[in-house]
Amino acid sequence: MLRQVGGLTLVGIAIGIGGALALTRSLAGLLFGVRTAEPLVYVGVSAVLALVALAAVAVPSSRATRVDPLLALREP
């Protein structure tokens, strides 16, 4: 599960960075004191999003591994 979500997360981050770079040129007039393509911001936001995606998958999947499969199948 982590591999699947990791791949989808990387694709989403890549699309998001591409869209952000495309839109920052149109919003350059609203940014004061910050360059439009600040690499530290992109890396930081990407890392936070990747950690949130990892937590969103890790918590439910770790809970699912504790459930007995036979009991899960027997309950209606």
PQR file of N, CA, C, O and H, with PARSE charges and radii, in Angstrom:
ATOM      1  N   MET A   1       0.815  -1.195   0.000 -0.4000 1.5000
ATOM      2  CA  MET A   1       0.000   0.000   0.000 -0.0000 2.0000
ATOM      3  C   MET A   1       0.859   1.260   0.000  0.5500 1.7000
ATOM      4  O   MET A   1       0.552   2.241  -0.676 -0.5500 1.4000
ATOM      5  N   LEU A   2       1.935   1.210   0.769 -0.4000 1.5000
ATOM      6  CA  LEU A   2       2.788   2.392   0.830 -0.0000 2.0000
ATOM      7  C   LEU A   2       3.425   2.703  -0.524  0.5500 1.7000
ATOM      8  O   LEU A   2       3.607   3.870  -0.873 -0.5500 1.4000
ATOM      9  H   LEU A   2       2.184   0.412   1.318  0.4000 1.0000
ATOM     10  N   ARG A   3       3.759   1.673  -1.277 -0.4000 1.5000
ATOM     11  CA  ARG A   3       4.360   1.885  -2.595 -0.0000 2.0000
ATOM     12  C   ARG A   3       3.358   2.543  -3.542  0.5500 1.7000
ATOM     13  O   ARG A   3       3.712   3.451  -4.295 -0.5500 1.4000
ATOM     14  H   ARG A   3       3.611   0.725  -0.993  0.4000 1.0000
ATOM     15  N   GLN A   4       2.115   2.085  -3.501 -0.4000 1.5000
ATOM     16  CA  GLN A   4       1.093   2.661  -4.371 -0.0000 2.0000
ATOM     17  C   GLN A   4       0.837   4.125  -4.022  0.5500 1.7000
ATOM     18  O   GLN A   4       0.791   4.987  -4.900 -0.5500 1.4000
ATOM     19  H   GLN A   4       1.827   1.348  -2.890  0.4000 1.0000
ATOM     20  N   VAL A   5       0.674   4.389  -2.736 -0.4000 1.5000
ATOM     21  CA  VAL A   5       0.409   5.761  -2.314 -0.0000 2.0000
ATOM     22  C   VAL A   5       1.628   6.644  -2.550  0.5500 1.7000
ATOM     23  O   VAL A   5       1.489   7.816  -2.899 -0.5500 1.4000
ATOM     24  H   VAL A   5       0.711   3.689  -2.023  0.4000 1.0000
ATOM     25  N   GLY A   6       2.815   6.091  -2.361 -0.4000 1.5000
ATOM     26  CA  GLY A   6       4.025   6.862  -2.618 -0.0000 2.0000
ATOM     27  C   GLY A   6       4.117   7.292  -4.071  0.5500 1.7000
ATOM     28  O   GLY A   6       4.482   8.430  -4.369 -0.5500 1.4000
ATOM     29  H   GLY A   6       2.929   5.139  -2.077  0.4000 1.0000
ATOM     30  N   GLY A   7       3.786   6.384  -4.970 -0.4000 1.5000
ATOM     31  CA  GLY A   7       3.797   6.737  -6.394 -0.0000 2.0000
ATOM     32  C   GLY A   7       2.777   7.806  -6.729  0.5500 1.7000
ATOM     33  O   GLY A   7       3.074   8.753  -7.457 -0.5500 1.4000
ATOM     34  H   GLY A   7       3.489   5.460  -4.728  0.4000 1.0000
ATOM     35  N   LEU A   8       1.565   7.653  -6.192 -0.4000 1.5000
ATOM     36  CA  LEU A   8       0.534   8.662  -6.442 -0.0000 2.0000
ATOM     37  C   LEU A   8       0.896  10.003  -5.818  0.5500 1.7000
ATOM     38  O   LEU A   8       0.600  11.056  -6.382 -0.5500 1.4000
ATOM     39  H   LEU A   8       1.324   6.884  -5.600  0.4000 1.0000
ATOM     40  N   THR A   9       1.533   9.965  -4.660 -0.4000 1.5000
ATOM     41  CA  THR A   9       1.951  11.202  -4.006 -0.0000 2.0000
ATOM     42  C   THR A   9       3.014  11.916  -4.833  0.5500 1.7000
ATOM     43  O   THR A   9       2.956  13.134  -4.999 -0.5500 1.4000
ATOM     44  H   THR A   9       1.774   9.109  -4.201  0.4000 1.0000
ATOM     45  N   LEU A  10       3.981  11.168  -5.350 -0.4000 1.5000
ATOM     46  CA  LEU A  10       5.023  11.791  -6.177 -0.0000 2.0000
ATOM     47  C   LEU A  10       4.447  12.390  -7.449  0.5500 1.7000
ATOM     48  O   LEU A  10       4.861  13.471  -7.868 -0.5500 1.4000
ATOM     49  H   LEU A  10       4.028  10.178  -5.215  0.4000 1.0000
ATOM     50  N   VAL A  11       3.494  11.698  -8.067 -0.4000 1.5000
ATOM     51  CA  VAL A  11       2.851  12.238  -9.267 -0.0000 2.0000
ATOM     52  C   VAL A  11       2.089  13.522  -8.929  0.5500 1.7000
ATOM     53  O   VAL A  11       2.147  14.503  -9.670 -0.5500 1.4000
ATOM     54  H   VAL A  11       3.157  10.821  -7.726  0.4000 1.0000
ATOM     55  N   GLY A  12       1.374  13.500  -7.800 -0.4000 1.5000
ATOM     56  CA  GLY A  12       0.629  14.686  -7.385 -0.0000 2.0000
ATOM     57  C   GLY A  12       1.531  15.859  -7.065  0.5500 1.7000
ATOM     58  O   GLY A  12       1.224  16.999  -7.416 -0.5500 1.4000
ATOM     59  H   GLY A  12       1.327  12.703  -7.198  0.4000 1.0000
ATOM     60  N   ILE A  13       2.645  15.585  -6.399 -0.4000 1.5000
ATOM     61  CA  ILE A  13       3.589  16.663  -6.079 -0.0000 2.0000
ATOM     62  C   ILE A  13       4.203  17.228  -7.358  0.5500 1.7000
ATOM     63  O   ILE A  13       4.366  18.441  -7.485 -0.5500 1.4000
ATOM     64  H   ILE A  13       2.894  14.659  -6.113  0.4000 1.0000
ATOM     65  N   ALA A  14       4.540  16.362  -8.298 -0.4000 1.5000
ATOM     66  CA  ALA A  14       5.117  16.842  -9.561 -0.0000 2.0000
ATOM     67  C   ALA A  14       4.126  17.707 -10.330  0.5500 1.7000
ATOM     68  O   ALA A  14       4.498  18.750 -10.869 -0.5500 1.4000
ATOM     69  H   ALA A  14       4.407  15.377  -8.195  0.4000 1.0000
ATOM     70  N   ILE A  15       2.869  17.279 -10.384 -0.4000 1.5000
ATOM     71  CA  ILE A  15       1.845  18.080 -11.072 -0.0000 2.0000
ATOM     72  C   ILE A  15       1.631  19.402 -10.335  0.5500 1.7000
ATOM     73  O   ILE A  15       1.475  20.451 -10.961 -0.5500 1.4000
ATOM     74  H   ILE A  15       2.567  16.432  -9.946  0.4000 1.0000
ATOM     75  N   GLY A  16       1.624  19.343  -9.004 -0.4000 1.5000
ATOM     76  CA  GLY A  16       1.438  20.556  -8.213 -0.0000 2.0000
ATOM     77  C   GLY A  16       2.567  21.556  -8.378  0.5500 1.7000
ATOM     78  O   GLY A  16       2.329  22.760  -8.473 -0.5500 1.4000
ATOM     79  H   GLY A  16       1.751  18.491  -8.496  0.4000 1.0000
ATOM     80  N   ILE A  17       3.797  21.058  -8.412 -0.4000 1.5000
ATOM     81  CA  ILE A  17       4.935  21.966  -8.614 -0.0000 2.0000
ATOM     82  C   ILE A  17       4.879  22.582 -10.004  0.5500 1.7000
ATOM     83  O   ILE A  17       5.143  23.772 -10.174 -0.5500 1.4000
ATOM     84  H   ILE A  17       3.991  20.080  -8.334  0.4000 1.0000
ATOM     85  N   GLY A  18       4.535  21.773 -10.993 -0.4000 1.5000
ATOM     86  CA  GLY A  18       4.412  22.322 -12.351 -0.0000 2.0000
ATOM     87  C   GLY A  18       3.338  23.393 -12.431  0.5500 1.7000
ATOM     88  O   GLY A  18       3.543  24.439 -13.046 -0.5500 1.4000
ATOM     89  H   GLY A  18       4.320  20.806 -10.855  0.4000 1.0000
ATOM     90  N   GLY A  19       2.199  23.137 -11.815 -0.4000 1.5000
ATOM     91  CA  GLY A  19       1.124  24.130 -11.805 -0.0000 2.0000
ATOM     92  C   GLY A  19       1.500  25.370 -11.021  0.5500 1.7000
ATOM     93  O   GLY A  19       1.172  26.486 -11.423 -0.5500 1.4000
ATOM     94  H   GLY A  19       2.031  22.287 -11.315  0.4000 1.0000
ATOM     95  N   ALA A  20       2.184  25.181  -9.907 -0.4000 1.5000
ATOM     96  CA  ALA A  20       2.602  26.327  -9.097 -0.0000 2.0000
ATOM     97  C   ALA A  20       3.599  27.199  -9.845  0.5500 1.7000
ATOM     98  O   ALA A  20       3.521  28.427  -9.801 -0.5500 1.4000
ATOM     99  H   ALA A  20       2.450  24.274  -9.581  0.4000 1.0000
ATOM    100  N   LEU A  21       4.540  26.552 -10.536 -0.4000 1.5000
ATOM    101  CA  LEU A  21       5.510  27.336 -11.319 -0.0000 2.0000
ATOM    102  C   LEU A  21       4.826  28.097 -12.443  0.5500 1.7000
ATOM    103  O   LEU A  21       5.217  29.219 -12.764 -0.5500 1.4000
ATOM    104  H   LEU A  21       4.603  25.555 -10.572  0.4000 1.0000
ATOM    105  N   ALA A  22       3.808  27.492 -13.040 -0.4000 1.5000
ATOM    106  CA  ALA A  22       3.085  28.169 -14.118 -0.0000 2.0000
ATOM    107  C   ALA A  22       2.266  29.346 -13.583  0.5500 1.7000
ATOM    108  O   ALA A  22       2.169  30.382 -14.241 -0.5500 1.4000
ATOM    109  H   ALA A  22       3.491  26.581 -12.779  0.4000 1.0000
ATOM    110  N   LEU A  23       1.681  29.193 -12.404 -0.4000 1.5000
ATOM    111  CA  LEU A  23       0.831  30.256 -11.864 -0.0000 2.0000
ATOM    112  C   LEU A  23       1.604  31.365 -11.169  0.5500 1.7000
ATOM    113  O   LEU A  23       1.093  32.478 -11.045 -0.5500 1.4000
ATOM    114  H   LEU A  23       1.759  28.352 -11.869  0.4000 1.0000
ATOM    115  N   THR A  24       2.819  31.094 -10.712 -0.4000 1.5000
ATOM    116  CA  THR A  24       3.558  32.138  -9.999 -0.0000 2.0000
ATOM    117  C   THR A  24       3.933  33.294 -10.912  0.5500 1.7000
ATOM    118  O   THR A  24       4.097  34.422 -10.448 -0.5500 1.4000
ATOM    119  H   THR A  24       3.234  30.190 -10.813  0.4000 1.0000
ATOM    120  N   ARG A  25       4.069  33.032 -12.181 -0.4000 1.5000
ATOM    121  CA  ARG A  25       4.392  34.132 -13.108 -0.0000 2.0000
ATOM    122  C   ARG A  25       3.240  35.130 -13.186  0.5500 1.7000
ATOM    123  O   ARG A  25       3.457  36.335 -13.310 -0.5500 1.4000
ATOM    124  H   ARG A  25       3.936  32.115 -12.559  0.4000 1.0000
ATOM    125  N   SER A  26       2.007  34.612 -13.111 -0.4000 1.5000
ATOM    126  CA  SER A  26       0.874  35.529 -13.168 -0.0000 2.0000
ATOM    127  C   SER A  26       0.645  36.234 -11.828  0.5500 1.7000
ATOM    128  O   SER A  26       0.035  37.302 -11.788 -0.5500 1.4000
ATOM    129  H   SER A  26       1.831  33.633 -13.010  0.4000 1.0000
ATOM    130  N   LEU A  27       1.131  35.645 -10.731 -0.4000 1.5000
ATOM    131  CA  LEU A  27       0.960  36.240  -9.406 -0.0000 2.0000
ATOM    132  C   LEU A  27       2.221  36.943  -8.909  0.5500 1.7000
ATOM    133  O   LEU A  27       2.293  37.309  -7.736 -0.5500 1.4000
ATOM    134  H   LEU A  27       1.626  34.777 -10.763  0.4000 1.0000
ATOM    135  N   ALA A  28       3.205  37.138  -9.765 -0.4000 1.5000
ATOM    136  CA  ALA A  28       4.483  37.725  -9.351 -0.0000 2.0000
ATOM    137  C   ALA A  28       4.306  39.129  -8.782  0.5500 1.7000
ATOM    138  O   ALA A  28       5.089  39.540  -7.925 -0.5500 1.4000
ATOM    139  H   ALA A  28       3.147  36.840 -10.718  0.4000 1.0000
ATOM    140  N   GLY A  29       3.319  39.859  -9.224 -0.4000 1.5000
ATOM    141  CA  GLY A  29       3.090  41.212  -8.718 -0.0000 2.0000
ATOM    142  C   GLY A  29       2.594  41.235  -7.285  0.5500 1.7000
ATOM    143  O   GLY A  29       2.710  42.262  -6.617 -0.5500 1.4000
ATOM    144  H   GLY A  29       2.683  39.525  -9.919  0.4000 1.0000
ATOM    145  N   LEU A  30       2.044  40.134  -6.794 -0.4000 1.5000
ATOM    146  CA  LEU A  30       1.510  40.071  -5.440 -0.0000 2.0000
ATOM    147  C   LEU A  30       2.530  39.593  -4.416  0.5500 1.7000
ATOM    148  O   LEU A  30       2.287  39.672  -3.212 -0.5500 1.4000
ATOM    149  H   LEU A  30       1.949  39.300  -7.337  0.4000 1.0000
ATOM    150  N   LEU A  31       3.674  39.094  -4.890 -0.4000 1.5000
ATOM    151  CA  LEU A  31       4.700  38.579  -3.986 -0.0000 2.0000
ATOM    152  C   LEU A  31       5.711  39.677  -3.675  0.5500 1.7000
ATOM    153  O   LEU A  31       6.354  40.216  -4.576 -0.5500 1.4000
ATOM    154  H   LEU A  31       3.872  39.029  -5.868  0.4000 1.0000
ATOM    155  N   PHE A  32       5.844  40.001  -2.400 -0.4000 1.5000
ATOM    156  CA  PHE A  32       6.774  41.048  -1.995 -0.0000 2.0000
ATOM    157  C   PHE A  32       7.883  40.433  -1.161  0.5500 1.7000
ATOM    158  O   PHE A  32       7.617  39.835  -0.118 -0.5500 1.4000
ATOM    159  H   PHE A  32       5.322  39.563  -1.668  0.4000 1.0000
ATOM    160  N   GLY A  33       9.117  40.572  -1.606 -0.4000 1.5000
ATOM    161  CA  GLY A  33      10.261  40.070  -0.860 -0.0000 2.0000
ATOM    162  C   GLY A  33      10.513  38.582  -1.030  0.5500 1.7000
ATOM    163  O   GLY A  33      11.368  38.020  -0.345 -0.5500 1.4000
ATOM    164  H   GLY A  33       9.333  41.058  -2.453  0.4000 1.0000
ATOM    165  N   VAL A  34       9.797  37.947  -1.914 -0.4000 1.5000
ATOM    166  CA  VAL A  34       9.972  36.511  -2.165 -0.0000 2.0000
ATOM    167  C   VAL A  34      10.093  36.315  -3.665  0.5500 1.7000
ATOM    168  O   VAL A  34       9.312  36.864  -4.441 -0.5500 1.4000
ATOM    169  H   VAL A  34       9.103  38.404  -2.470  0.4000 1.0000
ATOM    170  N   ARG A  35      11.078  35.527  -4.061 -0.4000 1.5000
ATOM    171  CA  ARG A  35      11.209  35.229  -5.487 -0.0000 2.0000
ATOM    172  C   ARG A  35      10.062  34.315  -5.921  0.5500 1.7000
ATOM    173  O   ARG A  35       9.476  33.616  -5.094 -0.5500 1.4000
ATOM    174  H   ARG A  35      11.713  35.081  -3.430  0.4000 1.0000
ATOM    175  N   THR A  36       9.749  34.322  -7.188 -0.4000 1.5000
ATOM    176  CA  THR A  36       8.624  33.520  -7.667 -0.0000 2.0000
ATOM    177  C   THR A  36       8.935  32.034  -7.657  0.5500 1.7000
ATOM    178  O   THR A  36       8.027  31.222  -7.480 -0.5500 1.4000
ATOM    179  H   THR A  36      10.225  34.890  -7.859  0.4000 1.0000
ATOM    180  N   ALA A  37      10.185  31.661  -7.843 -0.4000 1.5000
ATOM    181  CA  ALA A  37      10.553  30.244  -7.848 -0.0000 2.0000
ATOM    182  C   ALA A  37      11.506  29.975  -6.686  0.5500 1.7000
ATOM    183  O   ALA A  37      12.678  29.666  -6.901 -0.5500 1.4000
ATOM    184  H   ALA A  37      10.922  32.322  -7.988  0.4000 1.0000
ATOM    185  N   GLU A  38      11.010  30.090  -5.466 -0.4000 1.5000
ATOM    186  CA  GLU A  38      11.817  29.865  -4.264 -0.0000 2.0000
ATOM    187  C   GLU A  38      11.935  28.353  -4.027  0.5500 1.7000
ATOM    188  O   GLU A  38      10.956  27.718  -3.634 -0.5500 1.4000
ATOM    189  H   GLU A  38      10.058  30.341  -5.291  0.4000 1.0000
ATOM    190  N   PRO A  39      13.116  27.770  -4.259 -0.5600 1.5000
ATOM    191  CA  PRO A  39      13.243  26.313  -4.159  0.2800 2.0000
ATOM    192  C   PRO A  39      13.007  25.777  -2.748  0.5500 1.7000
ATOM    193  O   PRO A  39      12.477  24.677  -2.589 -0.5500 1.4000
ATOM    194  N   LEU A  40      13.385  26.526  -1.738 -0.4000 1.5000
ATOM    195  CA  LEU A  40      13.194  26.063  -0.365 -0.0000 2.0000
ATOM    196  C   LEU A  40      11.708  25.906  -0.025  0.5500 1.7000
ATOM    197  O   LEU A  40      11.329  24.982   0.695 -0.5500 1.4000
ATOM    198  H   LEU A  40      13.815  27.420  -1.867  0.4000 1.0000
ATOM    199  N   VAL A  41      10.887  26.791  -0.535 -0.4000 1.5000
ATOM    200  CA  VAL A  41       9.444  26.710  -0.297 -0.0000 2.0000
ATOM    201  C   VAL A  41       8.871  25.476  -0.975  0.5500 1.7000
ATOM    202  O   VAL A  41       8.076  24.752  -0.374 -0.5500 1.4000
ATOM    203  H   VAL A  41      11.196  27.541  -1.120  0.4000 1.0000
ATOM    204  N   TYR A  42       9.261  25.231  -2.206 -0.4000 1.5000
ATOM    205  CA  TYR A  42       8.748  24.069  -2.929 -0.0000 2.0000
ATOM    206  C   TYR A  42       9.178  22.759  -2.268  0.5500 1.7000
ATOM    207  O   TYR A  42       8.384  21.824  -2.163 -0.5500 1.4000
ATOM    208  H   TYR A  42       9.906  25.819  -2.694  0.4000 1.0000
ATOM    209  N   VAL A  43      10.426  22.693  -1.825 -0.4000 1.5000
ATOM    210  CA  VAL A  43      10.917  21.483  -1.156 -0.0000 2.0000
ATOM    211  C   VAL A  43      10.204  21.294   0.182  0.5500 1.7000
ATOM    212  O   VAL A  43       9.808  20.179   0.520 -0.5500 1.4000
ATOM    213  H   VAL A  43      11.071  23.453  -1.910  0.4000 1.0000
ATOM    214  N   GLY A  44      10.041  22.360   0.931 -0.4000 1.5000
ATOM    215  CA  GLY A  44       9.381  22.276   2.230 -0.0000 2.0000
ATOM    216  C   GLY A  44       7.929  21.844   2.129  0.5500 1.7000
ATOM    217  O   GLY A  44       7.481  20.971   2.872 -0.5500 1.4000
ATOM    218  H   GLY A  44      10.363  23.266   0.656  0.4000 1.0000
ATOM    219  N   VAL A  45       7.203  22.449   1.221 -0.4000 1.5000
ATOM    220  CA  VAL A  45       5.791  22.097   1.042 -0.0000 2.0000
ATOM    221  C   VAL A  45       5.660  20.669   0.520  0.5500 1.7000
ATOM    222  O   VAL A  45       4.766  19.938   0.945 -0.5500 1.4000
ATOM    223  H   VAL A  45       7.567  23.158   0.618  0.4000 1.0000
ATOM    224  N   SER A  46       6.526  20.270  -0.379 -0.4000 1.5000
ATOM    225  CA  SER A  46       6.488  18.898  -0.896 -0.0000 2.0000
ATOM    226  C   SER A  46       6.774  17.890   0.204  0.5500 1.7000
ATOM    227  O   SER A  46       6.138  16.837   0.253 -0.5500 1.4000
ATOM    228  H   SER A  46       7.253  20.864  -0.724  0.4000 1.0000
ATOM    229  N   ALA A  47       7.716  18.192   1.085 -0.4000 1.5000
ATOM    230  CA  ALA A  47       8.033  17.288   2.194 -0.0000 2.0000
ATOM    231  C   ALA A  47       6.867  17.172   3.165  0.5500 1.7000
ATOM    232  O   ALA A  47       6.556  16.077   3.634 -0.5500 1.4000
ATOM    233  H   ALA A  47       8.232  19.047   1.046  0.4000 1.0000
ATOM    234  N   VAL A  48       6.224  18.288   3.468 -0.4000 1.5000
ATOM    235  CA  VAL A  48       5.071  18.252   4.369 -0.0000 2.0000
ATOM    236  C   VAL A  48       3.929  17.437   3.748  0.5500 1.7000
ATOM    237  O   VAL A  48       3.299  16.631   4.434 -0.5500 1.4000
ATOM    238  H   VAL A  48       6.477  19.178   3.087  0.4000 1.0000
ATOM    239  N   LEU A  49       3.667  17.640   2.479 -0.4000 1.5000
ATOM    240  CA  LEU A  49       2.597  16.880   1.817 -0.0000 2.0000
ATOM    241  C   LEU A  49       2.918  15.390   1.766  0.5500 1.7000
ATOM    242  O   LEU A  49       2.027  14.556   1.928 -0.5500 1.4000
ATOM    243  H   LEU A  49       4.178  18.294   1.922  0.4000 1.0000
ATOM    244  N   ALA A  50       4.183  15.052   1.542 -0.4000 1.5000
ATOM    245  CA  ALA A  50       4.569  13.640   1.515 -0.0000 2.0000
ATOM    246  C   ALA A  50       4.411  13.009   2.900  0.5500 1.7000
ATOM    247  O   ALA A  50       3.976  11.862   3.001 -0.5500 1.4000
ATOM    248  H   ALA A  50       4.907  15.729   1.410  0.4000 1.0000
ATOM    249  N   LEU A  51       4.753  13.732   3.963 -0.4000 1.5000
ATOM    250  CA  LEU A  51       4.584  13.212   5.321 -0.0000 2.0000
ATOM    251  C   LEU A  51       3.112  13.035   5.677  0.5500 1.7000
ATOM    252  O   LEU A  51       2.750  12.064   6.342 -0.5500 1.4000
ATOM    253  H   LEU A  51       5.106  14.664   3.881  0.4000 1.0000
ATOM    254  N   VAL A  52       2.270  13.953   5.247 -0.4000 1.5000
ATOM    255  CA  VAL A  52       0.838  13.835   5.504 -0.0000 2.0000
ATOM    256  C   VAL A  52       0.265  12.627   4.758  0.5500 1.7000
ATOM    257  O   VAL A  52      -0.556  11.892   5.307 -0.5500 1.4000
ATOM    258  H   VAL A  52       2.565  14.742   4.707  0.4000 1.0000
ATOM    259  N   ALA A  53       0.689  12.421   3.524 -0.4000 1.5000
ATOM    260  CA  ALA A  53       0.217  11.267   2.761 -0.0000 2.0000
ATOM    261  C   ALA A  53       0.696   9.966   3.403  0.5500 1.7000
ATOM    262  O   ALA A  53      -0.055   8.993   3.456 -0.5500 1.4000
ATOM    263  H   ALA A  53       1.356  13.018   3.078  0.4000 1.0000
ATOM    264  N   LEU A  54       1.919   9.938   3.883 -0.4000 1.5000
ATOM    265  CA  LEU A  54       2.438   8.750   4.556 -0.0000 2.0000
ATOM    266  C   LEU A  54       1.642   8.454   5.824  0.5500 1.7000
ATOM    267  O   LEU A  54       1.299   7.302   6.086 -0.5500 1.4000
ATOM    268  H   LEU A  54       2.530  10.729   3.840  0.4000 1.0000
ATOM    269  N   ALA A  55       1.351   9.476   6.602 -0.4000 1.5000
ATOM    270  CA  ALA A  55       0.565   9.276   7.826 -0.0000 2.0000
ATOM    271  C   ALA A  55      -0.859   8.850   7.498  0.5500 1.7000
ATOM    272  O   ALA A  55      -1.449   8.047   8.221 -0.5500 1.4000
ATOM    273  H   ALA A  55       1.630  10.412   6.389  0.4000 1.0000
ATOM    274  N   ALA A  56      -1.415   9.382   6.414 -0.4000 1.5000
ATOM    275  CA  ALA A  56      -2.779   9.026   6.032 -0.0000 2.0000
ATOM    276  C   ALA A  56      -2.894   7.569   5.625  0.5500 1.7000
ATOM    277  O   ALA A  56      -3.979   6.993   5.712 -0.5500 1.4000
ATOM    278  H   ALA A  56      -0.935  10.034   5.827  0.4000 1.0000
ATOM    279  N   VAL A  57      -1.815   6.967   5.188 -0.4000 1.5000
ATOM    280  CA  VAL A  57      -1.832   5.559   4.805 -0.0000 2.0000
ATOM    281  C   VAL A  57      -1.337   4.672   5.928  0.5500 1.7000
ATOM    282  O   VAL A  57      -1.867   3.579   6.131 -0.5500 1.4000
ATOM    283  H   VAL A  57      -0.934   7.435   5.118  0.4000 1.0000
ATOM    284  N   ALA A  58      -0.341   5.117   6.656 -0.4000 1.5000
ATOM    285  CA  ALA A  58       0.286   4.277   7.674 -0.0000 2.0000
ATOM    286  C   ALA A  58      -0.651   3.965   8.827  0.5500 1.7000
ATOM    287  O   ALA A  58      -0.679   2.833   9.310 -0.5500 1.4000
ATOM    288  H   ALA A  58       0.090   6.005   6.491  0.4000 1.0000
ATOM    289  N   VAL A  59      -1.410   4.938   9.271 -0.4000 1.5000
ATOM    290  CA  VAL A  59      -2.279   4.722  10.429 -0.0000 2.0000
ATOM    291  C   VAL A  59      -3.381   3.711  10.120  0.5500 1.7000
ATOM    292  O   VAL A  59      -3.520   2.749  10.875 -0.5500 1.4000
ATOM    293  H   VAL A  59      -1.387   5.858   8.878  0.4000 1.0000
ATOM    294  N   PRO A  60      -4.169   3.867   9.066 -0.5600 1.5000
ATOM    295  CA  PRO A  60      -5.209   2.868   8.801  0.2800 2.0000
ATOM    296  C   PRO A  60      -4.654   1.493   8.434  0.5500 1.7000
ATOM    297  O   PRO A  60      -5.237   0.475   8.805 -0.5500 1.4000
ATOM    298  N   SER A  61      -3.534   1.453   7.707 -0.4000 1.5000
ATOM    299  CA  SER A  61      -2.998   0.146   7.318 -0.0000 2.0000
ATOM    300  C   SER A  61      -2.408  -0.582   8.524  0.5500 1.7000
ATOM    301  O   SER A  61      -2.468  -1.810   8.583 -0.5500 1.4000
ATOM    302  H   SER A  61      -3.060   2.280   7.405  0.4000 1.0000
ATOM    303  N   SER A  62      -1.846   0.140   9.478 -0.4000 1.5000
ATOM    304  CA  SER A  62      -1.345  -0.534  10.678 -0.0000 2.0000
ATOM    305  C   SER A  62      -2.502  -1.048  11.529  0.5500 1.7000
ATOM    306  O   SER A  62      -2.382  -2.097  12.162 -0.5500 1.4000
ATOM    307  H   SER A  62      -1.798   1.137   9.430  0.4000 1.0000
ATOM    308  N   ARG A  63      -3.607  -0.334  11.554 -0.4000 1.5000
ATOM    309  CA  ARG A  63      -4.789  -0.825  12.269 -0.0000 2.0000
ATOM    310  C   ARG A  63      -5.378  -2.041  11.569  0.5500 1.7000
ATOM    311  O   ARG A  63      -5.855  -2.964  12.229 -0.5500 1.4000
ATOM    312  H   ARG A  63      -3.705   0.519  11.040  0.4000 1.0000
ATOM    313  N   ALA A  64      -5.351  -2.053  10.263 -0.4000 1.5000
ATOM    314  CA  ALA A  64      -5.914  -3.178   9.518 -0.0000 2.0000
ATOM    315  C   ALA A  64      -5.103  -4.452   9.702  0.5500 1.7000
ATOM    316  O   ALA A  64      -5.653  -5.550   9.621 -0.5500 1.4000
ATOM    317  H   ALA A  64      -4.963  -1.303   9.726  0.4000 1.0000
ATOM    318  N   THR A  65      -3.814  -4.323   9.946 -0.4000 1.5000
ATOM    319  CA  THR A  65      -3.002  -5.524  10.141 -0.0000 2.0000
ATOM    320  C   THR A  65      -3.271  -6.181  11.482  0.5500 1.7000
ATOM    321  O   THR A  65      -2.934  -7.350  11.667 -0.5500 1.4000
ATOM    322  H   THR A  65      -3.367  -3.431  10.011  0.4000 1.0000
ATOM    323  N   ARG A  66      -3.868  -5.462  12.422 -0.4000 1.5000
ATOM    324  CA  ARG A  66      -4.177  -6.028  13.740 -0.0000 2.0000
ATOM    325  C   ARG A  66      -5.487  -6.810  13.760  0.5500 1.7000
ATOM    326  O   ARG A  66      -5.744  -7.539  14.718 -0.5500 1.4000
ATOM    327  H   ARG A  66      -4.142  -4.512  12.272  0.4000 1.0000
ATOM    328  N   VAL A  67      -6.315  -6.680  12.738 -0.4000 1.5000
ATOM    329  CA  VAL A  67      -7.613  -7.344  12.695 -0.0000 2.0000
ATOM    330  C   VAL A  67      -7.423  -8.777  12.217  0.5500 1.7000
ATOM    331  O   VAL A  67      -6.713  -9.037  11.245 -0.5500 1.4000
ATOM    332  H   VAL A  67      -6.106  -6.088  11.959  0.4000 1.0000
ATOM    333  N   ASP A  68      -8.070  -9.697  12.916 -0.4000 1.5000
ATOM    334  CA  ASP A  68      -8.025 -11.103  12.517 -0.0000 2.0000
ATOM    335  C   ASP A  68      -8.870 -11.274  11.250  0.5500 1.7000
ATOM    336  O   ASP A  68     -10.046 -10.910  11.258 -0.5500 1.4000
ATOM    337  H   ASP A  68      -8.646  -9.486  13.705  0.4000 1.0000
ATOM    338  N   PRO A  69      -8.313 -11.813  10.167 -0.5600 1.5000
ATOM    339  CA  PRO A  69      -9.064 -11.937   8.917  0.2800 2.0000
ATOM    340  C   PRO A  69     -10.310 -12.816   9.046  0.5500 1.7000
ATOM    341  O   PRO A  69     -11.332 -12.531   8.422 -0.5500 1.4000
ATOM    342  N   LEU A  70     -10.235 -13.856   9.831 -0.4000 1.5000
ATOM    343  CA  LEU A  70     -11.404 -14.730   9.988 -0.0000 2.0000
ATOM    344  C   LEU A  70     -12.558 -14.010  10.679  0.5500 1.7000
ATOM    345  O   LEU A  70     -13.717 -14.187  10.305 -0.5500 1.4000
ATOM    346  H   LEU A  70      -9.404 -14.087  10.337  0.4000 1.0000
ATOM    347  N   LEU A  71     -12.247 -13.213  11.671 -0.4000 1.5000
ATOM    348  CA  LEU A  71     -13.303 -12.468  12.343 -0.0000 2.0000
ATOM    349  C   LEU A  71     -13.899 -11.403  11.417  0.5500 1.7000
ATOM    350  O   LEU A  71     -15.104 -11.152  11.449 -0.5500 1.4000
ATOM    351  H   LEU A  71     -11.305 -13.070  11.976  0.4000 1.0000
ATOM    352  N   ALA A  72     -13.076 -10.797  10.617 -0.4000 1.5000
ATOM    353  CA  ALA A  72     -13.570  -9.776   9.680 -0.0000 2.0000
ATOM    354  C   ALA A  72     -14.494 -10.388   8.632  0.5500 1.7000
ATOM    355  O   ALA A  72     -15.471  -9.760   8.222 -0.5500 1.4000
ATOM    356  H   ALA A  72     -12.097 -11.000  10.590  0.4000 1.0000
ATOM    357  N   LEU A  73     -14.193 -11.607   8.199 -0.4000 1.5000
ATOM    358  CA  LEU A  73     -15.027 -12.264   7.194 -0.0000 2.0000
ATOM    359  C   LEU A  73     -16.330 -12.800   7.771  0.5500 1.7000
ATOM    360  O   LEU A  73     -17.331 -12.881   7.060 -0.5500 1.4000
ATOM    361  H   LEU A  73     -13.400 -12.117   8.532  0.4000 1.0000
ATOM    362  N   ARG A  74     -16.331 -13.161   9.031 -0.4000 1.5000
ATOM    363  CA  ARG A  74     -17.525 -13.733   9.649 -0.0000 2.0000
ATOM    364  C   ARG A  74     -18.571 -12.683  10.011  0.5500 1.7000
ATOM    365  O   ARG A  74     -19.766 -12.973   9.976 -0.5500 1.4000
ATOM    366  H   ARG A  74     -15.518 -13.095   9.609  0.4000 1.0000
ATOM    367  N   GLU A  75     -18.153 -11.489  10.352 -0.4000 1.5000
ATOM    368  CA  GLU A  75     -19.098 -10.459  10.761 -0.0000 2.0000
ATOM    369  C   GLU A  75     -19.879  -9.978   9.556  0.5500 1.7000
ATOM    370  O   GLU A  75     -19.316  -9.777   8.481 -0.5500 1.4000
ATOM    371  H   GLU A  75     -17.181 -11.253  10.380  0.4000 1.0000
ATOM    372  N   PRO A  76     -21.210  -9.788   9.742 -0.5600 1.5000
ATOM    373  CA  PRO A  76     -22.046  -9.348   8.608  0.2800 2.0000
ATOM    374  C   PRO A  76     -21.835  -7.912   8.233  0.5500 1.7000
ATOM    375  O   PRO A  76     -22.471  -7.417   7.303 -0.5500 1.4000
TER
END
